[in-house]
Amino acid sequence: MASPGSGFWSFGSEDGSGDPENPGTARAWCQVAQKFTGGIGNKLCALLYRDAEKPAESGGSEPSRATSRKGACACNQKPCSCPKADVNYAFLHATDLLPACDGERPTLAFLQDVMDILLQYVVKSFDRSTKVIDFHYPNELLQEYNWELADQPQNLEEILMHCQTTLKYAIKTGHPRYFNQLSTGLDMVGLAADWLTSTANTNMFTYEIAPVFVLLEYVTLKKMREIIGWPGGSGDGIFSPGGAISNMYAMLIARFKMFPEVKEKGMAAVPRLIAFTSEHSHFSLKKGAAALGIGTDSVILIKCDERGKMIPSDLERRILEAKQKGFVPFLVSATAGTTVYGAFDPLLAVADICKKYKIWMHVDAAWGGGLLMSRKHKWKLSGVERANSVTWNPHKMMGVPLQCSALLVREEGLMQSCNQMHASYLFQQDKHYDLSYDTGDKALQCGRHVDVFKLWLMWRAKGTTGFEAHIDKCLELAEYLYNIIKNREGYEMVFDGKPQHTNVCFWYVPPSLRVLEDNEERMSRLSKVAPVIKARMMEYGTTMVSYQPLGDKVNFFRMVISNPAATHQDIDFLIEEIERLGQDL
C-alpha cells in the first residue's frame, strides 16, 4: 500500500491518469487549490498537471510528504524536537498530537494528510470513470486486513493507512450512478457543516453548551412548520436520529395526548390502543409499537390501491371494527412518499376521518417531505397542514448529509410535557437566561448530536429556490427514465402510470423469458433476474440500484433518484448496464 501522503491527489480514472482531454478541468481545480495551506495546494497542482505545463502561479511542484520524508528525522523522540525535520509518522502516535505539549506541528501535518485522503475521495465520488463500489465479500475483507483491536497503540502512519483502506472499500454514495438508497449525493456545504459540528463536539440539550446550534434548531424547525402550513410556524419539534425514531416520537406523543397517565403508570393503566397505517408504510410504525409496549398486533395495516395509496374507506371500516371490539384507536399514520412505490396517501380524506373519530393524525413524510419545497410538486402533500405531527427527513430528498430527521408537532408544549424528567443537574430552574431554549428535556435522548447545522447552512447556501431546483430536477429525471422504459422491449412496469415521486419500479425481462407465457414458471424465473443483475453490478462496481418483492409481485427494480449530480446520461447508462448484465439470463 502506498505511503500516506504520496499520490493522494489522483483525478480522472481510478489509476490516477487524470483527464488529458480536458485540461481546463485541471486548471480550474488548480486555481481552487491555491487557497489550500500547508503545501496541499501546490501538491494538488503538481499532480493535476503531471508532466504537462504547470501554471506560473503554482510555483512548480512540491515533493509529496512521503518523498520529503526520505531525509526525515528518525530519532524516535516524542515529540521530535529536531529543527526543520519533516514530521515522521512512523515514530509518532496519537499521544504526540494535541493536547500534547509541542503537539501543534504534528497535529496540523496529520490533519492535513487526513484532509488529503478525504478530498481525494470527494473528487473521485463525482468521477464517473471510478467505481461506485470496490466490492469484496465479507470473508475476503476479514482475511485481507487485520481489523482486530490490540492492547498496544499503532503509529500514525498506520492510522493514515487505515483511513485510506476504509475509504477504498466504502460505497461512493455521492457517485452520480449510485441509486441504491433514498439518501444519495454529497453536498459540499453540508459536508463542511458536518466537519464543523464534529470539531465543535458539543451536545444539544442546553443553550449554555450549544448556544448557536440551539437557536438554529429553533429557527429551522419554525421554518419547516411554516412550510407545512401551520400558522406562523407555531408548534414544536426536534431533530432525531432518523425517521424511525421520529415516527416513534409521534406515537409516543399521541398516546400521551389521549392518556397522559401512561407516563407514570404505564400501559397497565390504559385500554388496548390501536394504530392504523397503510400496508405500504414503513416498518418503523410496527417497530415503534413494539418498543413502546403497544405491540405489533395493535398496528392495523390498511389496504392500498394499485398505486400504493391508502384506501380511506378501508381505514374507516377498520376503525369502526376496532371500536366495536372495545379497543381505542389513537393514531393514524399516513405516508407521504412510500418507500417502494413513492406513493402519497390521500391526506385530506385521512384528515377528515381522523377529525370525525378524534384520532391523532401523523404524516410520515420522511421521503416525500422534501416536495414541500417545490411549487410544482407540493400539491401531492395537500392536507399535511391538518396533521398533528409530521416526520420529515432532509437527509433524503433534500440531500443533507446523514443524519438529519425532524419530527414536527402542531401543539406547542406537548412534547415537553410528554418527555420531561426535570433532571436538576442539567435543567436548573434558576439559570440567567430564557429556559425555553434548554430543549433537551423534551427529547428521549440525553446526548443528542448536532444535526441541524448541516440543513441550516445548506439552506443559507442554496436558498429555498435551490432546494426547489434540486427536487424538480430529480423528479424530471425519474420521469425521463419512466418515459424511456415504459414501452421499451424487455421492460415491464410494476404499476401503470407516471410515478408520483422519483421511485420508478420495473422488471427487466431477459430475451429468454420474453417468449414465455405469463405463468408460475415465468414468475419464478423472473424473480431471480434482478438479484443476479444487482450482484453483477456490485462486482463490476459500475452502478447500484435496489430491488425487492412486494406482496404477490416478484423481485423488481426500484429506481430512486435524490442525487443532484445525476444526469440523463447516467439514466441512459443504467438502462444499458441492466441490459448488458442481464442479456444472458
N, C-alpha and C positions, 0 to 999 in steps of 0.2 A: 504494500500500500504506500502511496506517495506520502512524503513528509508533510505535516501540516504547514500551510502557508505556501507550498510550492504548486504553482499552476492552478490555484483556486479559480481564477477568472478564465473560464473557457466558454466562449459564446458560440452559438450556432449548433453544430451537431454534438452528439454525445461524446465524440472523441476530441472535442475542442478545436475542430478545424475551422471554426468561425464561419462567416458568411462572405466569401470573397466577391460575390456578385452584388453585394450591397454595401460598399464602403461607407455610404452615408450613415448607415446604422452604427458602425463602429465610431465614426466621427461624432455622431450625436451623443453616444454613450460616453465618449472620451471627454466631451465638454462637460457633461454632468459629473464625471469622475474628478475633475479638478477641485470640486468642493470637498472631497474627502480628505481627511487628515491622516497623519501617521504614515505617509508613503503609499497608502492604498490607491489614491488617485493615479499616481504615476505608474504603479504596478498594473492597474487596470488598463491604462492607455497602451502600455508596452505589450500586454497580452492581446489586446484587441487588434492592434496593428501588425503584430508579429514582425515579419521581415519587411513589411511594406513601409512606405514613407510615414514617419510619425509627425504629428503636428508640432510646430515650433514651441507652442506653449506648454507642451507636455514635459519638456526638458529631457527627452530621451527616456530610455527605460531604466528602471531601478531594479537591482537584483532582488529576487524574491527573498523573503525572510529565511527560507531554508538554505538558499545559496549563501547568503551572508553569514549563516551560522557556521560555515566551514572553519572560519577563524575565530569562532566564539570561545568565550571563556569556558573552561571545564574544571573549575576549581572546586566545585561541589560545596561552596559556601552558601549559606542560606540566610538572607538573600545575597546574591552575588554582589560584591562591592567593587569589583574591578572596573576602573574607569573606562568608558567607551566600549565596553564589551557588549556584544549583542545578547539579547535575552536567550538563554538556552533552556528550553522546556524540559530537556532530559534530566536536568538537575533541579528542577523546580516542582513544587507540589502546591496544592490548594492553600496550604498554610503560609505560602510565600506571597499570596495575594492579599489585598486589603481585607481586613484591618491590620495586617501585619505591619510592623514598623518598616519604613522604606519600601512599602509594597506598591507604591504608585506606579512605578515604571513597569514592572512585570504585569500588573493588573491591566494597564492600558494596552500593552502589547498583546496580552492574552485575549482581551475582549475585541481588539481589532482583528485578530485572526479568526475568532469566532464569527465576527461580522463578515469576514471574507467568505466563510463557509455558507452563512445564511444568504448573503446577497447572490452568491453563485446559484444557490438553489432557487431563489426567487426568479432570476433571469431564465434559468432552464425550465421553470414551470410554464413559461409563456412561449417556449420554443417548440414548435410543432415537430421538429426533427428529433426531439428527445422522446424517450418513452414515458408514457403515463405511469408505468409501474415496471420495476425490475423484479419480476415475480420469482420467488423461491418457495418451495414447500416448507412448512414449519420445521420438520426434522432436518432439512438441509441447512437452514439458518442456525439451528441449535448446534449442529455439528461443525459448521464452518467457523464460528466465532465462540469465544469463551465469554458468556454473558453472566457468569456466576459472580456473586458479591464476595469479596475477600476481606480478611481482617486488616491487611496492610494496604496503605494508600498507593495508588498509581501516580506516576509523574504527569505533568500537564501535557507532555507530548502525546501520551496515551489517551488522555482525556479528549484532546482535539481529534484524535483518530476516531474515538467513539462517536463524536459529533458527526464526522464525515460518514461513518458507516451507517449510523441511524438514518440520516437523510438519503443515503444511497438507496436504501430499501423502502423509504417512505413513499406512499402514494402521492403523486402530484395532484392534489385536489384543485389546484388553481389552473391546471392544464386545460386548454380550450377543448380538448377531446375527452375530458372526464365528465361523464353524465350519470354516474352511479348512484348518487345520493341527492337529496333535496337541497343540501347545502354544498355549494361548489363555488369556485372562484377564489381569488386572493386580491383583496383591495389594499393598496399601498398605504392609504391613510389609516385604515383600520388596523393594519399590521403595525404601523408606527404607534398607534394608540395602545395596542396590546403590549408592545415593548415598554411604553411609558408606565403603564399600570403595574407591570411586573417590577420595574425599577422602584416605583413608589412603595410597593409591597405593603399596602395598608388594608384596612377592613372597613366594611360598610355599616357597622352597627351604630356608630355615633358620629355626630358632627365634629366633635372635638378631635377625632383622629383622621377624619376624611372630609374636611370642610367643603372643598370644591366638588369632590365626587358626589357627596350627598346632595348638594344644590343642583348639580347637573342631572341627577336622577329625578329630583323633584320637577325640574323644568321639562325634561324629556318625557316623563310619564304624563304630565299635564298635556303636552302637545299631542301625544298619541291618543289621549282620551278625547281631545278636541276633534281629531280626525275621525275617530269612531262616531262622533256625533253627540256626545254628552255635553249639555250646555256649559259653556265656559271652561270646559275641560275638568269639570268637577268630578269628585270621586277619589279613588285611591289606587294603589298598585305597587308592584315590586318586581325587580328583576330576579329571576330564579335560575337554577342550574339547567333548565331545559323545559320543553313543552310538557313532558310527562309530569314534572313537578308543578308546573303552572296549572295543569288540569286538576291535579290532586288538591292544590290550594283552593280551587273553585269548589270542589266537592266538600272540602273541609268547612269553608265559609258558608256554603249553602246549608249544610247540616246545622251549623251553629245558629244561623239566622232563624231556622224553624224551631230548633230545640237547644237554646243556649245552655241548658243544664247539662248537656252532654260533656261539656268541658270539664266539669268537676266529677260527675257521676258515671260517665262512660256510657257505652252502648246499652247496658242493662237498664238504664233509666228511660230509654226511648223505644217506641214501637219499631216494627220492621220497616226499614226505609228502602225505597226503590228508586233507582236512577234509570234513565232511558237515553239511549244513543243509537245511532244507525248501525246496521250490520257492516257498513264500510268504514266505521270510525276507527280511530287509533286505539291500539291495545292498552294504552295508558289509563283509559277510563276503568277498565277492569282491574288493572294493577293498583290504581288508587283506591278502589273499593276494598281490595284485599288488605292494603296497608292500613286503612282507616277502620278496619273491623266491620265494615258494612257487608263484605262478602261478594264474591264474583257472581253468585247466583242472584244477587239483588240488582244486577245490571241487566236490564232487558234490552235486547237488540231489536230495533225497528226495521221493518222491511224497506228496501230501496227499489227504485225503478231501474230500468235497464241502463241508465246513465250513472247510477250510483248515488242518487239523491234520496234522502229520507222521504217516505210517503206519509204526509200528515194524517191522513185518515187512519192509518195503522197505528200511528203514535197515540191518537185519541182513544182508539179501541183498547190498546194495551194499558193506558192509564186507567180507564174505567174498569178493566179486569182486575187490576191491582187493588183499586179502591174497594171493589166488591169482595175481595178476599180479606179485607181488613188491613191491608198494607198502606203505607203512607208514601205517595210519590213526592220526592223532594227536589229532584233535579232532572232537567232535560239538557243534554249536551248535543247541540247541533254542530255540524262540521262545515267550515268554510275552506274548502280545498282538501279533499280526502287524499290519503297517502298514495293510493294506487291510481284511481281514476281522475283525481283532481276535481272532484265534484263539489258543488256548493249546495248545501241543503236549503230548502225554501224558508228563509229565516222569518219572513213576515208571517207566514202561516204557522210556523212553530211558535212565534211570539204570541199570536192570538190564542193558541191552545194553552200556553203557559199562563197567560193572564186569566183565562177562563177558570183554570183549576188551581191558581195561586201556587205555581211551581217556579222555582228558580230556573232562569234560562241562562245557560252558559253557551258560548260560541268558541269552539276550538278552531281558531284561525291561525294556528301555528304556521301552516304552509300558505294559506291564502290571504293572510292579513296584509301582506305587502301590496296587494292590489288596491288597497285603500289609498295608496299614494298616487294612483293613476286615474286621471279624469275619464279615461277611455274605458277602464275596466272595473271601477269601484262599484258599479251598479250590481255586480254579482254578489255583493255583500249587503244589499238593501235589507234593512231590518236589524242590522247588527247594533244600531243605536238603542234598540229596545232590550238588549241583553242586560242581565245583571252582572255578568263578568265575561271577559274575553281573554283568550290566550293568543299572543302574537309573537312570533319568533323572527326578529330581524336577521338572525343568522341563517335564515333560509332564503326566501325570495329576495331580500334586500342585500344579501352578500356581506353582511357584517361577520367578521371572524368569530368562530365558535369561542365561547358560548354566549348567547345573547337572547334570552327569552323573557317576555314580560307578561305578567298577569295583571289585567286592569279590572277594577271593581267599581261599579257605579255608585255605591253607597259609601260615603266617606266615614271613616272611623270604625267600620265593621271589621276590617281586617285586624286592626289593633285590638279590639275587644276580644276577638276570637283567639288570638295567639299570645297576647302579652302575659308575662310572668313576673314583671316588676323586679327584675334582678337588681338589687341595690348597688352592686359593685360596678355596674355598667350604666344604669339608668337612674342616677341620683336625681332627686326632685329639686335640689337647691343649686343647680348649675346657674351660671351667669349669662346664659343665652337661651333663646327660644327652644324649649324642649321638644317641640313638634318636629324638629329636624333630627332627633335621635330616632331613627327608623327601625333599629334592629329588633325592637320588641314586637313588631308586627310580622316578623319573619319566623319561619320554623327553624331556620338555621341560626346559629350564633355567628360563627365566622362566615362571612359572605364576600365572595370575590367581586372586584370592581368590574362589572360588565357594561355599565352604561357608557363609559368614556369612548369606547370604540364606536358605538352608534352615534353619540353626540358629535364627535369630531368628524366622522364621515358626513353627517347631516350638515355640519357647517361647511365642509369642503364641497359637497355636491349640491346642497340645497334640495328642497322637496322636488324641484324640477329635474334634478339629476337622478334621483331615485325613480321618478316617473319615467324618464327616458330609458333607464336600465330595465325596468319592468316591462315597458311596452316593447322593447327590443326582444326580450326573451320570449314573450308571448307571440311576437311576429315570427320568430324562428320556429316555434312549435307549430304554428300554422303552416309555415313553409314545408316542414317535414311531413305534416299530415297531407298537404296537397300533392306532394311528390309520390307518397306510397299508397294513397287510398285506392288508386286504380292501377298500380304498378304490378306487373306479373310477379308472383311469388310472395305477395303480401296480403294479409287479411287483417282487417281492423277488429279489435275486440268489441267495440261498440260503435254504432253508427253516429255520424255527425262530427262536426268540428269540436275538439276538446275545449272546455271552458278555461282550463289552466294550461301549464306547459306540459302536462302529462299526456304523452302520446302512446297508446297501448296497442300492440300489434303482434301478430305472429309472422315469422318468416317461414315460408313453406319451400323446402328444397325441391329441385326438379323431380326427384324420385317419389315425392308424395303428392305431386300435383295431379297425377292421373288416378289416384285412389279415390274410392267413394268415401263419403263422409260417414264413417262408422267408427266403432270402438278401436279397431286396429289402427286406423289412421290417427285417432286422437292419442293413442298410446305411443306411437312413433313420433308424433308431433311434440309430445311433452318432453322428449329427450333432445330436441333440436336446440332450444335456447340455452340449456346448461352447457352443451358441448361448445357452441359458438362463444359463450361467455368465457369458458375455460381457455379456449384458444386466444381470445382477445387478451386475456391476462398473461398468458405465456409469451405471446408476441410483444405485449406491452403497448399496443397501438391505441387502444381506447378502452373505455369501460362503460357499460350500461347495464342496468338491473333487469332482472326477470323474476317472475313469481306466478304461481297458480292463484286462482280466486274462485271460490265456490266450485261450480262444475266446469270451469274453464281451466284447461291445462296450461302449463308454463307458457307465458307470453312475455315479450319485452315491454318494460315500462320506461320509456324515454322521458327524462325530465331535464329542463333547462333553467338554470338560475345564474349561470356564469356570463357576465357581460363580455368576456373575451371571445366567446363562441361566435362563429360567423356562418354564413350559408355554405362556405367551402367545408367547414367542419361537419355540417349536417350531411353534405354530399359524401364526404369521406366515410362517415359512419355507415351509410347505406351501402357503399361499395365494399366496405370491410365486412359487413354482415354477409353479403353475397359471396365474397371471396372465401370466407371461412366456413360457409355453410353449403357450398355447391355440391360437395361430395357426400352429404349426409342422407 
